Amino acid sequence: MRRYLLSCLTVVGLLLLGACLLSYFLLRPPRIEIPPRRYPPNNAYDHYRLIGISVQNLHRADPSLKALLENVGRGVSIDADEYTYLRQVYEPLLKEYRRHLDQPSVALLRYEPDYRLPELAGFRDMVRIERALMDYELRHGRTQQAMERFDTVARFSQQIRNEGSLIHFLVGRAILTIVIEPVAQQLPRLDRTALGHVVNTCRRYERERVPLVGSVRVEHYWGLSTIKQLYEGRYHAAPSDESGLQDVAILMRMPFLRNAIYTSGVKEYNRYMKQVIAEIEKPHWQRKPIPEPEARGLGGILVNILAPVFSQVAEHEAMEQTQMRLLGCAAAIRLHKLRTGRYPARLEELGLGEMIVDPFTGQPFRYKTDPRKGFLLYSVGANRRDEDGRRATARDIRRGDVGVIPYRPRRDSGSSPQKIPLGAPVWLR
């Protein structure tokens, strides 16, 4: 009897131990593992950051410089005196960042919700300066200097977004767009040497382009770090924070909600971000529509707050690649005509490889020639509908086709881009 009782107690004890272990493994909060940021020796971004901040300091010390750049942004061309003045003020900084273009570059950041990136505004201003100088040089026949600026900014735009956040990626896209437009506008007037420079810059862009997926992974880690800080009670929102994370932080101070929100949040956030990354890794034309995050349970609250709208960023990536490929192809077509006296019958004759492929379709760009008009080259755009080269405005990327030269019609400041009729196709010679 005693032996039987001991056996029963042993079995019960083992069952209780097993139940405890099972409960521990089922109920323990998931571990969050975030790989540490690694930076190369002599990281170019260290220097870029200091230069960007120096530009901002210059503008704080002399508001007239900022006002001059704002005029440039509104399309006001600089005169000879302003050109000389801008070069005197900014040339040391512009030369300094060029010294680091051949070094490896990884964006500096910490996975902290309130981490600041003051250099990014400086980067935009630096490129506005380059644009103002480019415009002047193109108007006065100094094409070699202008092409050097175009190539420099194209390289810089990739270096500042390497392993950076979505903000780094979008700033890189914005500054590249700033210098694409003046080159596209002047393309019909460029000589052989300048056209060759444009083709080479676009080829280099294809080789060195930083894909969006790297920034999406950084956003994934950034979000996980925020969830971890909320769980550990270390999250402190900035006074201007209206994201809703401060409300979640208050909820997670309640013991009975803390583990539930954390466990569900990590699971749902990882599930959603893995789904996004799987799509972003594909070429744009093969991607399925990226869904909006769904509010599933308590964890869905965190996903809705932390996950950006990736579908719009993905379209911006495809648009940037489209603009650079169109520019490179158009320059190569003009160069072919100057060398041979005729336009190529097909884009494949140019020997540009993937550069002739429309990122929105995976097929060659639409291309037509006419003995009187010249040639027409365009992408069908984000809606993937061929509209015979009729273009929407640069801000309205979900309508119309995409041409070599951006469409900027005159309109009232209150007009919505969607209400502006599509622009006529642009034939180039």
Secondary structure as GFF3:
##gff-version 3
##sequence-region A 1 429
A	DSSP	alpha_helix	2	27	.	.	.	ID=ss1
A	DSSP	alpha_helix	44	61	.	.	.	ID=ss2
A	DSSP	alpha_helix	63	73	.	.	.	ID=ss3
A	DSSP	alpha_helix	80	98	.	.	.	ID=ss4
A	DSSP	alpha_helix	119	139	.	.	.	ID=ss5
A	DSSP	alpha_helix	143	159	.	.	.	ID=ss6
A	DSSP	alpha_helix	166	186	.	.	.	ID=ss7
A	DSSP	three_ten_helix	187	189	.	.	.	ID=ss8
A	DSSP	alpha_helix	192	208	.	.	.	ID=ss9
A	DSSP	alpha_helix	212	231	.	.	.	ID=ss10
A	DSSP	alpha_helix	245	251	.	.	.	ID=ss11
A	DSSP	alpha_helix	255	280	.	.	.	ID=ss12
A	DSSP	three_ten_helix	284	286	.	.	.	ID=ss13
A	DSSP	alpha_helix	297	306	.	.	.	ID=ss14
A	DSSP	alpha_helix	310	340	.	.	.	ID=ss15
A	DSSP	three_ten_helix	347	350	.	.	.	ID=ss16
A	DSSP	three_ten_helix	353	356	.	.	.	ID=ss17
A	DSSP	beta_strand	366	370	.	.	.	ID=ss18
A	DSSP	beta_strand	374	379	.	.	.	ID=ss19
A	DSSP	beta_strand	402	403	.	.	.	ID=ss20
A	DSSP	three_ten_helix	417	419	.	.	.	ID=ss21
###
